[in-house]
Amino acid sequence: MKKNSVFQIVLLCTFGALAVAGVLIFSFYISKGTTSSIGSVTIWGTFDEISIQRAIGTQMDITTDLQNAHYVQKDAKTYMSDLIDALASGTGPDLFFLTQEEAYSETPRVSVLGADKVSQSQFESTWVDGALPFIGPGGAVGIPVLADPLVLYWNKDILAASGFSQPPQYWDQLYDFAVRVTRKDDAGTVQVAAIPFGTYGNVDHAKEIISTLILQANGSITQRDQNSRLVSGLMAKQSQNGQAAAVPSALRFYTEYADPSKEDYTWNRSFPSSQKAFTSGQVALYIGYASELSAIRQANPNLNFAVAAMPQIRGVATAVDGGIVYGLAIPKNSKNPVGAYVIQNLLATPAMSLALSNELGIPSARRDVLAQTAKGDALLLNKQVILMKSWTDPDPEKTDNIFRAMIEDTTSG
């Protein structure tokens, strides 16, 4: 073989080795830098898409894996039905938001995280008590991220005209508010109501309000038996301070304000939805979610109102609030379960949970984030999340019908 032929072969081999090395170095750089190896992860939810994208963008410098998270905003009215259909047909997301109310019913469709990934003690020390329905006998159905507590919105002008400078802190004050605030015409028709209590169809979040009243009175709605089976807890149960049974007591209290024979009668079915009645100045007190704050402001920029804590039962040592906790779950038929698990954990970190909280205007579900310094409404909302309690809902749609029947049967005698 000629010397120049040998030289050419050596030269070609050298260039070939360098080319292979270059490809490997470039691939390594790509996997560590601009494009993650976890693959694309599609996330479904009802939160504002732009806000989610902005929150993710704030954390891109910490991990580039987040660039593979693709959030899709869905219509809140059809979200769960669309999600169930998509999962059944194999066209669903890799990761999706769900609430603690939906955790139990969605368990068969979800990849449950066992104790090796998140133990119950770790779960309880990391996230608020309101998130506990995400934990079942087999593990965690989802990882909590955000919380939306119930709060008391109050119309400053209506209360001031009735001689009140502050909203009620305790439920036993509500009678006086109802008597003094309610305005009726000559025919006895209520024109201005104190609070939307007593009916079901036109009271936003009626089920959540009644549930909170029951939990505040130390009652239970569902509970686990000795075999970890979910059973009804809607039974007579004495509260710690010897008051009447929690469920009947809560029912009587709630329905009293829609009884025309009572002096504190203030609400009926003729009113529009409770939020609409509040924004139009027909209602002095309105119980809604913290996330409704911007919608109320937009609906009536001239409304002079403020936000307060949920009223409590006087004399009870432990305060209780209700609300929604949003978590992220991985469906069993996710096309990219490994990538979904990575993104699920990244979105639940303290930094990411705080970024989502800031963008969406509702608190984090993490205890360590809630412990950080906050002011004004943010401080109030954080305290309300810490007080949140929840119950495991076996089927939100069916239990909603049960609560509706319970209230309507009571008000109709």
JOMO-V100042 format. One record per residue. N is the residue number from 1. RES is the residue in three letters. PSI is psi in degrees with one decimal (* if undefined). OMEGA is omega in radians with two decimals (* if undefined). BURIAL is b if it has 24 or more other ideal C-beta (glycine too) atoms within 12 Angstrom, else e. Layout:
n->N res->RES psi->PSI omega->OMEGA burial->BURIAL
n->N res->RES psi->PSI omega->OMEGA burial->BURIAL
//
This chain:
n->1 res->MET psi->137.2 omega->-3.13 burial->e
n->2 res->LYS psi->153.4 omega->-3.11 burial->e
n->3 res->LYS psi->-38.5 omega->-3.13 burial->e
n->4 res->ASN psi->-29.5 omega->3.10 burial->e
n->5 res->SER psi->-41.7 omega->3.11 burial->e
n->6 res->VAL psi->-42.0 omega->3.13 burial->e
n->7 res->PHE psi->-41.8 omega->-3.13 burial->e
n->8 res->GLN psi->-40.3 omega->-3.13 burial->e
n->9 res->ILE psi->-45.4 omega->3.12 burial->e
n->10 res->VAL psi->-41.9 omega->-3.13 burial->e
n->11 res->LEU psi->-42.7 omega->3.13 burial->e
n->12 res->LEU psi->-39.8 omega->3.13 burial->e
n->13 res->CYS psi->-40.0 omega->3.13 burial->e
n->14 res->THR psi->-49.4 omega->3.11 burial->e
n->15 res->PHE psi->-37.0 omega->3.12 burial->e
n->16 res->GLY psi->-42.9 omega->3.13 burial->e
n->17 res->ALA psi->-41.9 omega->3.12 burial->e
n->18 res->LEU psi->-38.0 omega->3.13 burial->e
n->19 res->ALA psi->-43.7 omega->3.11 burial->e
n->20 res->VAL psi->-43.5 omega->3.12 burial->e
n->21 res->ALA psi->-38.9 omega->3.13 burial->e
n->22 res->GLY psi->-42.0 omega->3.11 burial->e
n->23 res->VAL psi->-43.5 omega->-3.13 burial->e
n->24 res->LEU psi->-43.2 omega->3.13 burial->e
n->25 res->ILE psi->-42.6 omega->-3.14 burial->e
n->26 res->PHE psi->-41.4 omega->3.13 burial->e
n->27 res->SER psi->-41.6 omega->3.12 burial->e
n->28 res->PHE psi->-42.2 omega->3.13 burial->e
n->29 res->TYR psi->-41.8 omega->3.14 burial->e
n->30 res->ILE psi->-43.4 omega->-3.10 burial->e
n->31 res->SER psi->-28.3 omega->-3.12 burial->e
n->32 res->LYS psi->-17.8 omega->-2.99 burial->e
n->33 res->GLY psi->-101.2 omega->-2.91 burial->e
n->34 res->THR psi->-28.8 omega->-3.10 burial->e
n->35 res->THR psi->121.1 omega->-3.10 burial->e
n->36 res->SER psi->154.3 omega->-3.13 burial->b
n->37 res->SER psi->-0.1 omega->-3.06 burial->e
n->38 res->ILE psi->-14.4 omega->3.14 burial->b
n->39 res->GLY psi->171.9 omega->-3.10 burial->b
n->40 res->SER psi->137.9 omega->3.14 burial->b
n->41 res->VAL psi->116.2 omega->3.12 burial->b
n->42 res->THR psi->130.3 omega->-3.10 burial->b
n->43 res->ILE psi->133.3 omega->3.05 burial->b
n->44 res->TRP psi->147.6 omega->3.07 burial->b
n->45 res->GLY psi->179.1 omega->-3.13 burial->b
n->46 res->THR psi->-0.5 omega->3.11 burial->b
n->47 res->PHE psi->158.0 omega->3.13 burial->b
n->48 res->ASP psi->127.7 omega->-3.04 burial->e
n->49 res->GLU psi->-43.2 omega->-3.11 burial->e
n->50 res->ILE psi->-41.0 omega->3.14 burial->e
n->51 res->SER psi->-41.6 omega->3.11 burial->b
n->52 res->ILE psi->-43.7 omega->-3.12 burial->b
n->53 res->GLN psi->-40.0 omega->3.12 burial->b
n->54 res->ARG psi->-42.1 omega->3.13 burial->e
n->55 res->ALA psi->-44.1 omega->3.11 burial->b
n->56 res->ILE psi->-39.2 omega->-3.14 burial->b
n->57 res->GLY psi->-30.1 omega->-3.13 burial->e
n->58 res->THR psi->-17.3 omega->-3.08 burial->e
n->59 res->GLN psi->5.2 omega->-3.09 burial->b
n->60 res->MET psi->-31.9 omega->-3.12 burial->e
n->61 res->ASP psi->-15.8 omega->3.13 burial->e
n->62 res->ILE psi->-43.2 omega->3.09 burial->e
n->63 res->THR psi->128.2 omega->3.13 burial->b
n->64 res->THR psi->-8.1 omega->3.10 burial->b
n->65 res->ASP psi->-29.5 omega->-3.10 burial->b
n->66 res->LEU psi->-19.1 omega->3.13 burial->b
n->67 res->GLN psi->-14.1 omega->3.10 burial->b
n->68 res->ASN psi->-1.2 omega->3.11 burial->b
n->69 res->ALA psi->119.7 omega->-3.10 burial->b
n->70 res->HIS psi->105.9 omega->-3.08 burial->b
n->71 res->TYR psi->137.2 omega->3.12 burial->b
n->72 res->VAL psi->119.9 omega->3.12 burial->b
n->73 res->GLN psi->132.3 omega->-3.12 burial->e
n->74 res->LYS psi->158.7 omega->3.12 burial->b
n->75 res->ASP psi->123.9 omega->-3.09 burial->e
n->76 res->ALA psi->-31.9 omega->-3.08 burial->e
n->77 res->LYS psi->-31.2 omega->-3.08 burial->e
n->78 res->THR psi->11.2 omega->-3.00 burial->e
n->79 res->TYR psi->-55.3 omega->-3.04 burial->b
n->80 res->MET psi->-39.5 omega->3.12 burial->b
n->81 res->SER psi->-40.3 omega->3.09 burial->e
n->82 res->ASP psi->-40.0 omega->-3.13 burial->b
n->83 res->LEU psi->-46.7 omega->-3.13 burial->b
n->84 res->ILE psi->-42.9 omega->3.12 burial->b
n->85 res->ASP psi->-42.5 omega->-3.11 burial->e
n->86 res->ALA psi->-40.5 omega->3.12 burial->b
n->87 res->LEU psi->-36.3 omega->3.13 burial->b
n->88 res->ALA psi->-34.0 omega->-3.10 burial->e
n->89 res->SER psi->-1.5 omega->3.12 burial->e
n->90 res->GLY psi->15.7 omega->-3.13 burial->e
n->91 res->THR psi->16.8 omega->-3.07 burial->e
n->92 res->GLY psi->-178.4 omega->-3.12 burial->b
n->93 res->PRO psi->173.4 omega->3.06 burial->b
n->94 res->ASP psi->-18.8 omega->-3.08 burial->b
n->95 res->LEU psi->141.9 omega->3.13 burial->b
n->96 res->PHE psi->151.4 omega->3.06 burial->b
n->97 res->PHE psi->140.9 omega->3.00 burial->b
n->98 res->LEU psi->161.9 omega->-3.13 burial->b
n->99 res->THR psi->168.5 omega->3.10 burial->b
n->100 res->GLN psi->-24.7 omega->3.10 burial->b
n->101 res->GLU psi->-28.7 omega->-3.09 burial->b
n->102 res->GLU psi->-7.7 omega->-3.01 burial->b
n->103 res->ALA psi->-45.5 omega->-3.08 burial->b
n->104 res->TYR psi->-47.9 omega->-3.07 burial->b
n->105 res->SER psi->-24.6 omega->-3.12 burial->b
n->106 res->GLU psi->-2.6 omega->-3.10 burial->b
n->107 res->THR psi->-41.8 omega->-3.14 burial->b
n->108 res->PRO psi->-21.6 omega->-3.10 burial->e
n->109 res->ARG psi->-0.7 omega->-2.97 burial->b
n->110 res->VAL psi->147.1 omega->2.99 burial->b
n->111 res->SER psi->103.2 omega->-3.08 burial->b
n->112 res->VAL psi->136.8 omega->3.13 burial->b
n->113 res->LEU psi->115.8 omega->-3.10 burial->b
n->114 res->GLY psi->178.8 omega->-3.10 burial->e
n->115 res->ALA psi->-21.5 omega->3.11 burial->e
n->116 res->ASP psi->-22.7 omega->3.11 burial->e
n->117 res->LYS psi->-40.9 omega->3.06 burial->e
n->118 res->VAL psi->113.9 omega->-3.14 burial->b
n->119 res->SER psi->163.9 omega->-3.14 burial->e
n->120 res->GLN psi->-39.0 omega->3.12 burial->e
n->121 res->SER psi->-39.7 omega->3.08 burial->e
n->122 res->GLN psi->-40.5 omega->3.13 burial->e
n->123 res->PHE psi->-48.3 omega->-3.07 burial->b
n->124 res->GLU psi->-30.6 omega->-3.14 burial->e
n->125 res->SER psi->-18.1 omega->-3.11 burial->e
n->126 res->THR psi->-40.1 omega->-3.05 burial->b
n->127 res->TRP psi->159.6 omega->-3.06 burial->b
n->128 res->VAL psi->162.1 omega->-3.11 burial->b
n->129 res->ASP psi->-28.6 omega->3.13 burial->b
n->130 res->GLY psi->-15.3 omega->-3.12 burial->b
n->131 res->ALA psi->-1.8 omega->-3.03 burial->b
n->132 res->LEU psi->-30.1 omega->3.09 burial->b
n->133 res->PRO psi->-12.9 omega->3.06 burial->b
n->134 res->PHE psi->-16.9 omega->3.13 burial->b
n->135 res->ILE psi->123.4 omega->3.09 burial->b
n->136 res->GLY psi->-176.7 omega->-3.13 burial->b
n->137 res->PRO psi->-30.3 omega->-3.10 burial->e
n->138 res->GLY psi->-7.8 omega->-3.12 burial->e
n->139 res->GLY psi->-160.6 omega->-3.08 burial->b
n->140 res->ALA psi->125.1 omega->3.11 burial->b
n->141 res->VAL psi->-32.4 omega->3.14 burial->b
n->142 res->GLY psi->169.8 omega->3.09 burial->b
n->143 res->ILE psi->117.9 omega->-3.11 burial->b
n->144 res->PRO psi->147.8 omega->-3.14 burial->b
n->145 res->VAL psi->-51.7 omega->-3.03 burial->b
n->146 res->LEU psi->160.0 omega->3.11 burial->b
n->147 res->ALA psi->144.2 omega->-3.11 burial->b
n->148 res->ASP psi->93.0 omega->-3.04 burial->b
n->149 res->PRO psi->157.4 omega->2.97 burial->b
n->150 res->LEU psi->138.9 omega->3.10 burial->b
n->151 res->VAL psi->167.7 omega->3.11 burial->b
n->152 res->LEU psi->112.8 omega->3.03 burial->b
n->153 res->TYR psi->135.6 omega->-3.12 burial->b
n->154 res->TRP psi->137.9 omega->-3.14 burial->b
n->155 res->ASN psi->112.1 omega->-3.07 burial->b
n->156 res->LYS psi->-40.7 omega->-3.07 burial->e
n->157 res->ASP psi->-44.6 omega->-3.13 burial->e
n->158 res->ILE psi->-44.5 omega->-3.14 burial->b
n->159 res->LEU psi->-40.5 omega->3.13 burial->b
n->160 res->ALA psi->-39.0 omega->3.13 burial->e
n->161 res->ALA psi->-21.8 omega->3.14 burial->e
n->162 res->SER psi->5.0 omega->3.08 burial->b
n->163 res->GLY psi->16.2 omega->3.14 burial->e
n->164 res->PHE psi->130.8 omega->3.09 burial->b
n->165 res->SER psi->-15.4 omega->-3.11 burial->e
n->166 res->GLN psi->155.7 omega->3.07 burial->e
n->167 res->PRO psi->169.5 omega->-3.14 burial->b
n->168 res->PRO psi->140.3 omega->3.04 burial->b
n->169 res->GLN psi->-26.5 omega->-3.10 burial->e
n->170 res->TYR psi->151.4 omega->-3.09 burial->e
n->171 res->TRP psi->-27.9 omega->-3.12 burial->b
n->172 res->ASP psi->-10.4 omega->3.06 burial->e
n->173 res->GLN psi->-14.6 omega->-3.01 burial->b
n->174 res->LEU psi->-31.6 omega->3.13 burial->b
n->175 res->TYR psi->-49.2 omega->-3.13 burial->b
n->176 res->ASP psi->-39.8 omega->3.10 burial->e
n->177 res->PHE psi->-44.7 omega->-3.11 burial->b
n->178 res->ALA psi->-41.9 omega->-3.11 burial->b
n->179 res->VAL psi->-43.6 omega->-3.04 burial->e
n->180 res->ARG psi->-28.7 omega->-3.08 burial->b
n->181 res->VAL psi->-38.6 omega->-3.05 burial->b
n->182 res->THR psi->132.1 omega->3.11 burial->b
n->183 res->ARG psi->128.7 omega->-3.14 burial->e
n->184 res->LYS psi->152.6 omega->3.06 burial->e
n->185 res->ASP psi->-176.0 omega->-3.09 burial->e
n->186 res->ASP psi->-25.9 omega->3.13 burial->e
n->187 res->ALA psi->-2.1 omega->3.14 burial->e
n->188 res->GLY psi->8.1 omega->3.13 burial->e
n->189 res->THR psi->131.2 omega->-3.13 burial->e
n->190 res->VAL psi->123.7 omega->3.11 burial->b
n->191 res->GLN psi->-40.9 omega->3.08 burial->b
n->192 res->VAL psi->124.7 omega->-3.09 burial->b
n->193 res->ALA psi->152.9 omega->3.10 burial->b
n->194 res->ALA psi->-48.4 omega->-3.10 burial->b
n->195 res->ILE psi->142.9 omega->3.11 burial->b
n->196 res->PRO psi->85.1 omega->3.11 burial->b
n->197 res->PHE psi->147.6 omega->2.98 burial->b
n->198 res->GLY psi->-34.1 omega->3.10 burial->b
n->199 res->THR psi->-178.2 omega->-3.11 burial->b
n->200 res->TYR psi->-48.6 omega->-3.02 burial->b
n->201 res->GLY psi->-33.9 omega->-3.09 burial->b
n->202 res->ASN psi->16.7 omega->3.03 burial->b
n->203 res->VAL psi->108.8 omega->3.10 burial->b
n->204 res->ASP psi->134.1 omega->3.08 burial->b
n->205 res->HIS psi->29.9 omega->-3.13 burial->b
n->206 res->ALA psi->-44.1 omega->-3.14 burial->b
n->207 res->LYS psi->-43.7 omega->-3.13 burial->b
n->208 res->GLU psi->-37.4 omega->3.14 burial->b
n->209 res->ILE psi->-47.8 omega->-3.14 burial->b
n->210 res->ILE psi->-40.2 omega->3.10 burial->b
n->211 res->SER psi->-42.7 omega->-3.14 burial->b
n->212 res->THR psi->-40.9 omega->3.09 burial->b
n->213 res->LEU psi->-40.7 omega->3.13 burial->b
n->214 res->ILE psi->-45.1 omega->-3.13 burial->b
n->215 res->LEU psi->-35.8 omega->3.09 burial->b
n->216 res->GLN psi->-32.0 omega->3.13 burial->b
n->217 res->ALA psi->14.8 omega->3.09 burial->b
n->218 res->ASN psi->26.9 omega->3.06 burial->b
n->219 res->GLY psi->169.4 omega->3.08 burial->b
n->220 res->SER psi->148.9 omega->-3.11 burial->b
n->221 res->ILE psi->-46.0 omega->2.96 burial->b
n->222 res->THR psi->158.8 omega->3.12 burial->b
n->223 res->GLN psi->164.9 omega->3.11 burial->e
n->224 res->ARG psi->136.9 omega->3.07 burial->e
n->225 res->ASP psi->-171.6 omega->-3.08 burial->e
n->226 res->GLN psi->-20.4 omega->3.14 burial->e
n->227 res->ASN psi->16.9 omega->3.13 burial->e
n->228 res->SER psi->16.2 omega->3.07 burial->e
n->229 res->ARG psi->142.7 omega->-3.14 burial->e
n->230 res->LEU psi->125.7 omega->-3.13 burial->b
n->231 res->VAL psi->163.7 omega->3.13 burial->e
n->232 res->SER psi->141.0 omega->3.07 burial->e
n->233 res->GLY psi->10.4 omega->-3.11 burial->b
n->234 res->LEU psi->63.9 omega->3.13 burial->b
n->235 res->MET psi->160.7 omega->3.11 burial->e
n->236 res->ALA psi->126.5 omega->-3.12 burial->e
n->237 res->LYS psi->124.6 omega->-3.12 burial->b
n->238 res->GLN psi->135.5 omega->3.07 burial->e
n->239 res->SER psi->168.8 omega->-3.02 burial->b
n->240 res->GLN psi->-30.5 omega->-3.10 burial->e
n->241 res->ASN psi->16.9 omega->3.01 burial->e
n->242 res->GLY psi->14.6 omega->3.10 burial->e
n->243 res->GLN psi->174.6 omega->-3.14 burial->b
n->244 res->ALA psi->167.3 omega->-3.12 burial->e
n->245 res->ALA psi->139.3 omega->-2.96 burial->e
n->246 res->ALA psi->-48.9 omega->-3.04 burial->b
n->247 res->VAL psi->-52.0 omega->3.09 burial->b
n->248 res->PRO psi->-36.5 omega->3.14 burial->b
n->249 res->SER psi->-44.8 omega->3.12 burial->b
n->250 res->ALA psi->-39.7 omega->3.13 burial->b
n->251 res->LEU psi->-46.6 omega->3.14 burial->b
n->252 res->ARG psi->-43.6 omega->-3.11 burial->b
n->253 res->PHE psi->-46.5 omega->-3.07 burial->b
n->254 res->TYR psi->-43.5 omega->-3.04 burial->b
n->255 res->THR psi->-15.9 omega->-3.09 burial->b
n->256 res->GLU psi->-33.4 omega->-3.02 burial->b
n->257 res->TYR psi->-1.8 omega->3.05 burial->b
n->258 res->ALA psi->14.2 omega->-3.14 burial->b
n->259 res->ASP psi->109.6 omega->-3.10 burial->b
n->260 res->PRO psi->-19.5 omega->-3.13 burial->e
n->261 res->SER psi->-10.2 omega->-3.10 burial->e
n->262 res->LYS psi->149.9 omega->3.13 burial->e
n->263 res->GLU psi->-28.8 omega->-3.13 burial->e
n->264 res->ASP psi->17.9 omega->3.06 burial->b
n->265 res->TYR psi->128.4 omega->-3.05 burial->b
n->266 res->THR psi->-6.3 omega->-3.01 burial->b
n->267 res->TRP psi->147.5 omega->3.09 burial->b
n->268 res->ASN psi->179.6 omega->-3.05 burial->b
n->269 res->ARG psi->-11.1 omega->-3.11 burial->e
n->270 res->SER psi->-17.8 omega->3.14 burial->e
n->271 res->PHE psi->155.3 omega->3.00 burial->b
n->272 res->PRO psi->-171.4 omega->3.10 burial->e
n->273 res->SER psi->150.3 omega->-3.02 burial->b
n->274 res->SER psi->-37.2 omega->3.11 burial->b
n->275 res->GLN psi->-43.1 omega->3.12 burial->b
n->276 res->LYS psi->-40.6 omega->3.11 burial->b
n->277 res->ALA psi->-36.5 omega->3.14 burial->b
n->278 res->PHE psi->-46.7 omega->-3.11 burial->b
n->279 res->THR psi->-24.8 omega->3.13 burial->b
n->280 res->SER psi->0.8 omega->3.09 burial->b
n->281 res->GLY psi->19.1 omega->3.13 burial->b
n->282 res->GLN psi->-10.0 omega->-3.05 burial->b
n->283 res->VAL psi->138.8 omega->-3.13 burial->b
n->284 res->ALA psi->-39.3 omega->-3.07 burial->b
n->285 res->LEU psi->135.4 omega->-3.12 burial->b
n->286 res->TYR psi->126.4 omega->3.08 burial->b
n->287 res->ILE psi->118.9 omega->-3.13 burial->b
n->288 res->GLY psi->-178.2 omega->3.14 burial->b
n->289 res->TYR psi->154.8 omega->3.11 burial->b
n->290 res->ALA psi->-32.0 omega->-3.11 burial->b
n->291 res->SER psi->-11.7 omega->-3.13 burial->b
n->292 res->GLU psi->-6.1 omega->-3.04 burial->b
n->293 res->LEU psi->-49.9 omega->-3.11 burial->b
n->294 res->SER psi->-36.3 omega->3.13 burial->e
n->295 res->ALA psi->-39.5 omega->3.11 burial->e
n->296 res->ILE psi->-42.3 omega->3.11 burial->b
n->297 res->ARG psi->-41.5 omega->-3.14 burial->e
n->298 res->GLN psi->-35.8 omega->-3.11 burial->e
n->299 res->ALA psi->-35.4 omega->-3.14 burial->b
n->300 res->ASN psi->89.0 omega->-3.11 burial->e
n->301 res->PRO psi->-19.8 omega->-3.11 burial->e
n->302 res->ASN psi->-0.9 omega->-3.10 burial->e
n->303 res->LEU psi->124.8 omega->-3.14 burial->b
n->304 res->ASN psi->93.8 omega->-3.05 burial->e
n->305 res->PHE psi->169.3 omega->3.10 burial->b
n->306 res->ALA psi->173.7 omega->-3.13 burial->b
n->307 res->VAL psi->135.9 omega->3.12 burial->b
n->308 res->ALA psi->170.1 omega->3.12 burial->b
n->309 res->ALA psi->155.0 omega->3.06 burial->b
n->310 res->MET psi->131.3 omega->3.10 burial->b
n->311 res->PRO psi->154.9 omega->-3.09 burial->b
n->312 res->GLN psi->172.3 omega->3.05 burial->b
n->313 res->ILE psi->123.4 omega->-3.11 burial->b
n->314 res->ARG psi->138.0 omega->3.08 burial->e
n->315 res->GLY psi->-10.9 omega->3.10 burial->e
n->316 res->VAL psi->127.4 omega->-3.01 burial->e
n->317 res->ALA psi->-38.4 omega->-3.05 burial->e
n->318 res->THR psi->118.2 omega->3.08 burial->e
n->319 res->ALA psi->148.1 omega->-3.11 burial->b
n->320 res->VAL psi->137.5 omega->3.02 burial->b
n->321 res->ASP psi->162.5 omega->3.09 burial->b
n->322 res->GLY psi->176.0 omega->3.13 burial->b
n->323 res->GLY psi->-169.8 omega->-3.11 burial->b
n->324 res->ILE psi->138.3 omega->3.00 burial->b
n->325 res->VAL psi->129.4 omega->3.13 burial->b
n->326 res->TYR psi->129.2 omega->3.10 burial->b
n->327 res->GLY psi->171.1 omega->3.12 burial->b
n->328 res->LEU psi->128.8 omega->-3.12 burial->b
n->329 res->ALA psi->151.4 omega->3.10 burial->b
n->330 res->ILE psi->118.8 omega->3.11 burial->b
n->331 res->PRO psi->151.7 omega->-3.13 burial->b
n->332 res->LYS psi->-31.8 omega->-3.11 burial->e
n->333 res->ASN psi->28.4 omega->3.06 burial->e
n->334 res->SER psi->137.4 omega->3.13 burial->b
n->335 res->LYS psi->-18.0 omega->-3.13 burial->e
n->336 res->ASN psi->69.8 omega->-3.08 burial->b
n->337 res->PRO psi->-33.7 omega->3.14 burial->b
n->338 res->VAL psi->-47.9 omega->3.11 burial->e
n->339 res->GLY psi->-37.9 omega->3.13 burial->b
n->340 res->ALA psi->-39.1 omega->3.13 burial->b
n->341 res->TYR psi->-39.5 omega->3.11 burial->b
n->342 res->VAL psi->-48.2 omega->-3.12 burial->b
n->343 res->ILE psi->-38.2 omega->3.11 burial->b
n->344 res->GLN psi->-45.4 omega->-3.13 burial->b
n->345 res->ASN psi->-34.5 omega->3.11 burial->b
n->346 res->LEU psi->-41.5 omega->-3.13 burial->b
n->347 res->LEU psi->-16.6 omega->-3.13 burial->b
n->348 res->ALA psi->1.5 omega->3.11 burial->b
n->349 res->THR psi->159.0 omega->3.12 burial->b
n->350 res->PRO psi->-44.3 omega->-3.11 burial->b
n->351 res->ALA psi->-43.1 omega->-3.11 burial->b
n->352 res->MET psi->-38.8 omega->3.11 burial->b
n->353 res->SER psi->-39.4 omega->3.10 burial->b
n->354 res->LEU psi->-40.1 omega->3.12 burial->b
n->355 res->ALA psi->-43.0 omega->3.09 burial->b
n->356 res->LEU psi->-40.1 omega->3.12 burial->b
n->357 res->SER psi->-45.4 omega->-3.13 burial->b
n->358 res->ASN psi->-39.5 omega->-3.10 burial->b
n->359 res->GLU psi->-38.0 omega->-3.05 burial->b
n->360 res->LEU psi->-12.4 omega->3.06 burial->b
n->361 res->GLY psi->20.2 omega->3.05 burial->b
n->362 res->ILE psi->155.2 omega->-3.03 burial->b
n->363 res->PRO psi->162.8 omega->2.99 burial->b
n->364 res->SER psi->159.9 omega->3.05 burial->b
n->365 res->ALA psi->0.3 omega->-3.12 burial->b
n->366 res->ARG psi->136.3 omega->3.13 burial->b
n->367 res->ARG psi->-40.2 omega->-3.09 burial->b
n->368 res->ASP psi->-33.5 omega->3.10 burial->e
n->369 res->VAL psi->-41.0 omega->3.13 burial->b
n->370 res->LEU psi->-24.7 omega->-3.13 burial->b
n->371 res->ALA psi->-12.1 omega->3.13 burial->e
n->372 res->GLN psi->157.3 omega->-3.09 burial->e
n->373 res->THR psi->132.5 omega->3.08 burial->e
n->374 res->ALA psi->160.7 omega->-3.12 burial->e
n->375 res->LYS psi->160.3 omega->3.02 burial->e
n->376 res->GLY psi->-136.4 omega->-3.12 burial->e
n->377 res->ASP psi->-35.0 omega->-3.13 burial->b
n->378 res->ALA psi->-39.7 omega->3.11 burial->b
n->379 res->LEU psi->-43.4 omega->3.10 burial->e
n->380 res->LEU psi->-46.8 omega->-3.10 burial->b
n->381 res->LEU psi->-40.2 omega->3.11 burial->b
n->382 res->ASN psi->-41.9 omega->3.11 burial->b
n->383 res->LYS psi->-38.9 omega->-3.14 burial->b
n->384 res->GLN psi->-35.8 omega->3.12 burial->b
n->385 res->VAL psi->-39.4 omega->3.12 burial->b
n->386 res->ILE psi->-30.4 omega->-3.12 burial->b
n->387 res->LEU psi->-6.1 omega->-3.03 burial->b
n->388 res->MET psi->136.2 omega->2.99 burial->b
n->389 res->LYS psi->150.4 omega->-3.14 burial->b
n->390 res->SER psi->167.6 omega->3.04 burial->b
n->391 res->TRP psi->151.2 omega->-3.11 burial->b
n->392 res->THR psi->113.9 omega->-3.08 burial->b
n->393 res->ASP psi->116.6 omega->-3.09 burial->b
n->394 res->PRO psi->-30.6 omega->-3.12 burial->b
n->395 res->ASP psi->98.2 omega->-3.04 burial->e
n->396 res->PRO psi->-38.9 omega->-3.11 burial->b
n->397 res->GLU psi->-44.5 omega->-3.12 burial->e
n->398 res->LYS psi->-40.6 omega->3.13 burial->e
n->399 res->THR psi->-29.2 omega->3.05 burial->b
n->400 res->ASP psi->-42.2 omega->3.09 burial->e
n->401 res->ASN psi->-36.6 omega->3.11 burial->e
n->402 res->ILE psi->-45.9 omega->3.13 burial->b
n->403 res->PHE psi->-40.7 omega->3.11 burial->b
n->404 res->ARG psi->-47.9 omega->3.14 burial->e
n->405 res->ALA psi->-38.7 omega->3.14 burial->e
n->406 res->MET psi->-43.8 omega->-3.13 burial->b
n->407 res->ILE psi->-47.2 omega->-3.08 burial->b
n->408 res->GLU psi->-34.9 omega->3.07 burial->b
n->409 res->ASP psi->-35.2 omega->3.13 burial->e
n->410 res->THR psi->-45.9 omega->-3.10 burial->b
n->411 res->THR psi->-24.7 omega->3.12 burial->b
n->412 res->SER psi->0.4 omega->3.10 burial->e
n->413 res->GLY psi->* omega->* burial->e
//
